[in-house]
């Protein structure tokens, strides 16, 4: 029993720390707790969400999270869906008869304007969490919605699904557009970066130079001014924020752009 309990405790604590770090909310004093409690009970979703993260009484945190979700707080709905899906939270009855139904309800609501929720919804569809019926079609739609909310996490799965024709007819040009976006945002020497570039090179074999140049133009237009350092303040992984310092980020961005420029030049010469 003890051997099982410790890993579960570590996972649950990690989930809580990630939740706290993402929200960037500081602990509340006793006075603040009382004030926030009154506001939350009166229907203030933000107050309930804050108490769910940094309330003074851990046993109450799940109740505050449920209340915030009921009141329509998008981040609360997303986090509650995550906890229900991972079997960390048993209070799903008010959101659905099953865990799957509750997760679907919560993520569908929060995904309207929350790109992380849209990605989580798409991932759940794609893995078959809600069932196999039209899972790829629904996953693709959710990834497209996440992309419309400027979610870079949606670009890789979109490229993969469009290239393979999952949930739609294969579309090599669109797949290339999203894989080009993805390779701009992850260093090419990283494990993920190498995987992305492998897919990109594979897709490029099926496109003409003219088709690639059209995509490059659209990619450059979209990314203009958008490649900025995310996360503040700098925090130790995996608690959130970013471990990339401003000076390192500029160097990183310069290396990524140099790689892109050389690659495009190479393709222009051989075709």
C-alpha positions in Angstrom: 0.0 0.0 0.0 2.8 2.4 1.0 4.6 1.8 -2.3 1.5 2.8 -4.3 0.6 5.7 -2.1 3.9 7.6 -2.5 3.8 7.8 -6.4 0.2 8.8 -6.3 0.9 11.5 -3.8 3.8 12.8 -5.9 1.6 12.9 -9.0 -1.2 14.7 -7.2 1.2 17.2 -5.7 2.8 17.8 -9.1 -0.7 18.5 -10.5 -1.4 21.0 -7.7 1.9 22.8 -8.2 1.4 23.1 -12.0 -2.1 24.4 -11.3 -0.7 27.0 -8.9 2.2 28.0 -11.1 0.0 28.5 -14.2 -2.4 30.7 -12.3 0.3 32.8 -10.8 -1.7 33.4 -7.7 -0.1 34.0 -4.4 -1.3 32.5 -1.1 -4.1 34.3 0.7 -4.2 35.6 4.2 -6.9 34.7 6.7 -8.6 38.1 6.0 -8.4 37.6 2.3 -9.8 34.1 2.7 -12.9 35.3 4.5 -13.4 38.1 1.9 -12.9 35.7 -1.0 -15.2 33.1 0.5 -18.1 35.7 0.7 -17.5 36.7 -2.9 -17.3 33.1 -4.1 -20.5 32.1 -2.3 -22.2 35.2 -3.9 -21.3 34.0 -7.4 -17.8 35.4 -8.0 -16.0 32.8 -10.2 -12.6 34.4 -10.0 -12.7 34.3 -6.2 -13.8 30.7 -6.1 -10.9 29.8 -8.5 -8.4 31.6 -6.4 -9.5 29.8 -3.3 -9.3 26.5 -5.2 -5.6 27.1 -5.7 -4.4 28.9 -2.7 -7.1 28.5 -0.1 -6.1 28.0 3.5 -7.9 24.7 3.9 -6.8 22.1 1.4 -9.8 19.8 2.0 -12.0 22.6 0.7 -10.0 23.3 -2.5 -11.9 20.7 -4.6 -15.2 22.3 -3.5 -14.0 25.7 -4.6 -12.8 24.3 -7.9 -16.1 22.7 -8.6 -17.9 26.0 -7.7 -15.7 28.0 -10.0 -16.3 25.6 -12.8 -20.1 25.8 -12.2 -19.8 29.5 -12.3 -18.2 29.4 -15.7 -14.6 30.0 -15.0 -12.8 28.6 -18.1 -9.5 27.7 -16.4 -11.4 26.0 -13.5 -13.4 24.0 -16.0 -10.2 22.9 -17.7 -8.4 21.9 -14.5 -11.4 20.1 -13.1 -11.8 18.2 -16.4 -8.1 17.3 -16.2 -8.4 16.0 -12.6 -11.6 14.0 -13.4 -9.9 12.5 -16.5 -6.9 11.5 -14.4 -9.1 10.0 -11.7 -7.8 12.6 -9.2 -11.2 14.0 -8.6 -14.5 12.1 -7.9 -16.9 15.1 -7.9 -18.1 14.8 -11.4 -21.8 13.9 -10.9 -23.0 17.5 -11.4 -21.2 17.7 -14.8 -22.1 14.3 -16.3 -23.2 10.7 -15.5 -19.8 9.4 -16.4 -16.2 10.7 -16.2 -16.2 10.9 -20.0 -19.4 12.9 -20.1 -18.3 15.3 -17.4 -14.9 15.9 -19.1 -16.6 16.5 -22.4 -19.1 19.0 -20.9 -16.3 20.9 -19.0 -13.8 21.0 -21.9 -16.5 22.0 -24.5 -17.5 25.0 -22.4 -14.0 26.1 -21.5 -12.6 25.5 -25.0 -14.6 28.4 -26.4 -12.0 30.9 -25.5 -9.3 28.8 -23.7 -6.8 27.3 -26.2 -5.3 24.9 -23.6 -8.8 23.5 -23.1 -9.3 23.3 -26.9 -6.1 21.3 -27.1 -7.1 19.0 -24.2 -10.5 18.4 -25.9 -8.8 17.6 -29.2 -6.3 15.2 -27.5 -9.1 13.4 -25.7 -11.0 13.0 -28.9 -8.0 11.8 -30.8 -7.0 9.2 -28.2 -10.6 7.8 -28.2 -11.4 8.9 -24.6 -15.0 9.8 -25.6 -15.4 6.8 -27.9 -14.3 5.8 -31.4 -17.2 7.3 -33.4 -15.9 10.2 -35.6 -13.1 10.7 -33.2 -10.6 12.0 -35.8 -13.2 14.4 -37.3 -14.0 15.9 -33.9 -10.3 16.0 -32.9 -9.4 17.8 -36.1 -12.1 20.4 -35.5 -11.0 21.0 -32.0 -7.3 21.4 -33.0 -8.4 23.9 -35.7 -10.3 25.8 -33.1 -7.2 25.8 -30.8 -5.1 27.1 -33.7 -7.6 29.9 -34.3 -6.9 30.9 -30.6 -3.2 31.1 -31.5 -2.2 27.8 -29.8 1.2 26.6 -31.0 0.5 23.2 -29.3 -2.1 22.5 -32.0 0.3 22.9 -34.9 2.1 19.5 -34.7 -1.1 17.4 -34.5 -2.7 19.4 -37.2 0.2 18.8 -39.5 0.2 15.1 -38.7 -3.6 14.7 -39.2 -3.8 16.8 -42.4 -0.8 15.0 -43.9 -2.2 11.5 -43.1 -5.8 12.4 -43.9 -7.1 11.7 -40.4 -10.6 13.1 -40.1 -10.4 14.7 -43.5 -8.9 14.2 -47.0 -5.1 14.6 -47.0 -4.0 18.2 -47.6 -0.2 18.4 -48.0 -0.1 22.2 -48.4 -2.0 22.8 -45.2 0.0 20.2 -43.3 3.2 21.9 -44.5 1.9 25.2 -43.3 1.4 23.9 -39.7 4.6 21.9 -39.6 6.5 25.1 -40.7 4.9 27.0 -37.9 5.8 24.3 -35.4 9.5 24.1 -36.5 9.7 27.9 -35.9 8.9 27.5 -32.2 10.9 24.5 -31.1 14.7 24.3 -31.4 15.8 22.0 -34.1 18.3 20.2 -31.9 15.7 19.2 -29.2 14.1 15.8 -29.3 10.8 17.2 -30.4 12.4 19.6 -32.8 14.2 16.7 -34.6 10.9 14.9 -34.8 9.2 17.9 -36.3 11.9 18.5 -38.9 11.7 14.8 -39.9 8.0 15.2 -40.7 8.7 18.5 -42.4 11.3 17.0 -44.7 9.0 14.2 -45.5 6.2 16.6 -46.5 8.5 18.7 -48.6 9.2 15.8 -50.9 5.6 16.0 -52.1 5.5 19.8 -52.8 6.9 21.9 -55.6 9.1 24.9 -54.8 6.3 27.3 -55.8 3.9 25.6 -53.4 6.5 25.8 -50.6 7.2 29.4 -51.3 3.6 30.3 -51.0 3.4 28.5 -47.6 6.6 30.3 -46.4 5.0 33.7 -47.3 1.9 32.8 -45.3 4.0 31.5 -42.3 6.2 34.6 -42.2 3.1 36.8 -42.4 1.4 35.0 -39.5 4.5 34.8 -37.3 5.6 38.4 -37.8 6.0 39.9 -34.3 4.5 36.8 -32.6 7.7 34.9 -31.7 8.1 36.3 -28.2 9.4 34.8 -25.0 6.5 33.3 -23.0 6.1 32.8 -19.3 6.9 35.2 -16.4 8.5 35.1 -14.0 11.3 32.5 -14.8 10.5 29.4 -12.7 12.1 26.1 -12.3 10.6 23.4 -14.4 8.0 21.8 -14.2 6.3 24.5 -12.2 5.5 26.7 -15.2 6.8 29.9 -16.7 9.9 29.4 -18.7 13.5 28.4 -17.9 14.8 30.3 -21.0 16.3 33.7 -20.0 15.7 36.7 -22.2 19.3 36.7 -23.6 19.1 33.0 -24.2 15.8 33.3 -26.0 17.2 35.9 -28.4 20.1 33.5 -29.2 17.6 30.6 -29.6 15.4 32.6 -31.9 18.4 33.7 -34.0 19.5 30.1 -34.4 16.0 29.0 -35.4 15.7 31.8 -38.0 19.2 31.0 -39.3 18.3 27.4 -39.8 15.1 28.3 -41.5 16.9 30.8 -43.9 19.6 28.3 -44.8 17.0 25.5 -45.4 14.9 27.7 -47.7 18.0 28.8 -49.6 19.0 25.1 -50.0 15.6 24.1 -51.3 15.5 27.0 -53.8 18.9 26.0 -55.2 18.1 22.3 -55.7 14.7 22.7 -57.3 
